[in-house]
Amino acid sequence: MNDVIDGLAGIAPGSALDKARDNRPEARKQAQASYDALFAPKDPGTFTLQERFAVAAFVAGLHGREETRDFYKEQLVRTGASPELQVAVASEAFEARTHGPYGHYPVGPLSLENSDGMVHAVGPTARHILGQRLATAFEHTHMLVFHPRDAAPASLQAMLDAGWSTTDVVTLSQLVSFLAFQIRVVAGLKALNARPA
């Protein structure tokens, strides 16, 4: 798959959508470059490719978009993930799905939009399979996806305590942000692609 978004959205070369994407060549180029930087880096450092695809499969599962969920599950398998890990990732995504965003604003006019919601905690069995490091990453990722207004030092400290470096935490945040973008773009392009000609 040369262009991941094209592949996920089912855009054929030379099609009307392919030509439409060509009208924004820099956006198309940078979207793929972002994917490559996050999922095919020359040096992944201490944030392994298996961890990256596990987080991606978890995020795609949270968003409930079949095409991206299946793609990242497949990429996770390609990293050599055990069947137990694959099941744990899928189960956590299912258990952690909810609606959002939730969170609280500082006291003021926006406080009217405060909303409480599910905070996901990985259970003991899944934590044993995922390991403390990945389990903590899933809990942090759930906060990024559903509680973006509730960012707090305690969540970041939990990541550091679980063995994530500051650089890893930043990369994980970039990965989650990119996926939110990619999943929405693919969903939009698929909707356009499904329209009668």
C-alpha positions in Angstrom: 0.0 0.0 0.0 1.8 3.1 -1.2 -0.6 5.7 0.1 -2.2 4.4 3.2 -5.2 6.8 3.1 -5.9 5.9 -0.5 -5.7 2.2 0.3 -8.0 2.5 3.3 -10.5 4.6 1.5 -10.5 2.4 -1.6 -9.4 5.1 -4.0 -8.4 3.8 -7.4 -5.6 5.4 -9.4 -7.1 7.8 -11.9 -10.5 7.9 -10.2 -12.3 11.2 -9.5 -11.3 11.1 -5.9 -7.7 10.3 -6.8 -7.7 13.5 -9.0 -9.4 15.4 -6.2 -6.7 14.4 -3.8 -4.1 15.5 -6.3 -5.5 19.0 -6.0 -4.0 19.2 -2.6 -0.6 17.5 -3.3 1.1 18.9 -0.2 -1.6 17.7 2.1 -1.5 14.2 0.5 2.3 14.1 0.7 2.4 15.2 4.4 -0.3 12.8 5.5 1.7 9.9 4.1 5.0 11.4 5.5 3.3 11.5 9.0 2.3 7.9 8.7 5.8 6.9 7.7 7.4 8.9 10.5 5.2 7.3 13.1 4.9 3.8 11.8 8.0 3.2 9.7 10.7 5.3 11.4 14.4 4.6 10.7 14.9 4.4 14.4 11.8 3.8 16.6 13.9 4.2 19.7 12.3 2.8 22.8 8.7 3.0 21.5 8.7 -0.2 19.5 6.8 -0.8 16.3 4.8 -3.5 18.1 3.8 -1.0 20.7 2.9 1.6 18.1 0.7 -0.8 16.2 -0.9 -2.0 19.4 -1.8 1.5 20.4 -3.0 2.2 16.8 -5.2 -0.9 16.8 -6.6 0.2 20.2 -7.3 3.7 19.0 -8.9 2.5 15.8 -11.1 0.2 17.8 -12.1 3.1 20.1 -13.2 5.0 17.0 -15.2 2.0 15.7 -14.2 2.4 12.1 -13.9 -1.1 10.6 -11.4 -0.3 7.8 -8.8 1.4 10.0 -9.3 -1.1 12.9 -8.7 -4.1 10.6 -5.7 -2.4 8.9 -3.9 -1.7 12.2 -4.8 -5.2 13.6 -3.1 -6.6 10.5 -0.1 -4.4 11.0 0.1 -5.6 14.7 0.1 -9.2 13.5 2.9 -8.4 11.2 5.1 -7.3 14.1 4.8 -10.9 15.5 2.3 -10.1 18.2 1.1 -13.2 20.0 -2.5 -14.3 19.7 -3.0 -13.4 23.4 -1.7 -9.9 22.8 -4.0 -9.5 19.7 -7.0 -10.6 21.7 -6.1 -8.4 24.6 -5.8 -5.3 22.4 -9.1 -6.0 20.7 -10.8 -6.7 24.0 -9.5 -3.5 25.6 -10.8 -1.5 22.6 -14.2 -3.1 23.0 -14.3 -2.6 26.7 -13.1 1.0 26.6 -15.4 2.3 23.8 -17.6 5.1 24.9 -18.9 8.5 23.7 -17.1 11.7 24.3 -15.5 14.1 24.6 -15.7 14.4 28.4 -14.0 16.8 30.7 -14.1 19.9 32.7 -13.2 23.5 31.8 -11.8 26.0 34.3 -14.6 27.9 36.1 -16.2 30.3 33.6 -18.7 30.4 30.8 -17.5 27.1 29.3 -18.2 25.3 32.6 -21.7 24.7 31.2 -20.2 22.2 28.8 -18.5 20.2 31.6 -19.3 16.5 31.1 -18.4 13.4 33.2 -17.6 10.2 31.4 -16.0 6.8 31.6 -12.3 6.7 32.6 -10.8 3.4 31.4 -8.7 1.2 33.6 -7.1 -1.9 32.2 -8.1 -5.0 34.3 -5.6 -7.4 36.0 -5.9 -10.1 33.3 -5.4 -7.8 30.4 -2.6 -5.9 32.3 -0.8 -9.2 32.7 -0.9 -9.9 29.0 -0.2 -6.3 27.8 2.4 -5.6 30.5 2.5 -2.6 32.7 4.0 -0.4 30.1 1.4 -1.0 27.4 -1.5 -1.1 29.8 -0.6 2.4 31.1 -0.3 3.6 27.5 -3.8 2.4 26.8 -5.2 4.2 29.9 -3.3 7.4 28.8 -4.5 7.0 25.2 -8.1 6.6 26.4 -7.7 10.0 28.2 -6.3 11.6 25.1 -9.2 10.3 22.9 -12.2 10.9 25.3 -10.9 13.3 28.0 -8.7 15.8 26.1 -9.7 18.6 28.6 -8.6 16.6 31.6 -4.9 16.4 30.9 -3.1 16.3 34.2 0.4 15.7 35.5 -0.7 12.5 37.2 -1.5 10.8 33.9 1.9 11.8 32.5 3.7 10.7 35.6 2.0 7.3 35.4 3.5 7.0 31.9 7.0 7.9 33.2 6.6 5.5 36.1 5.7 2.7 33.6 8.9 3.2 31.7 7.9 5.5 29.0 10.4 8.3 28.2 9.4 11.9 27.7 10.1 11.4 24.0 7.9 8.3 23.9 5.1 10.2 25.5 5.3 13.0 22.9 5.4 10.4 20.1 2.4 8.6 21.5 0.5 11.8 21.6 1.4 12.6 18.0 0.4 9.1 17.0 -3.0 9.4 18.7 -3.6 12.8 17.1 -2.5 11.5 13.6 -4.9 8.6 13.9 -7.8 10.9 14.8 -7.1 12.8 11.6 -6.5 9.8 9.4 -9.6 7.9 10.6 -11.8 11.0 9.9 -10.3 11.6 6.5 -10.7 8.0 5.5 -14.3 7.9 6.7 -15.0 11.1 4.7 -13.3 9.8 1.5 -15.2 6.5 1.8 -18.5 8.3 2.0 -17.6 10.4 -1.1 -16.4 7.2 -2.9 -19.8 5.5 -2.2 -21.8 8.2 -3.9 -23.3 7.4 -7.3 -21.2 8.8 -10.1 
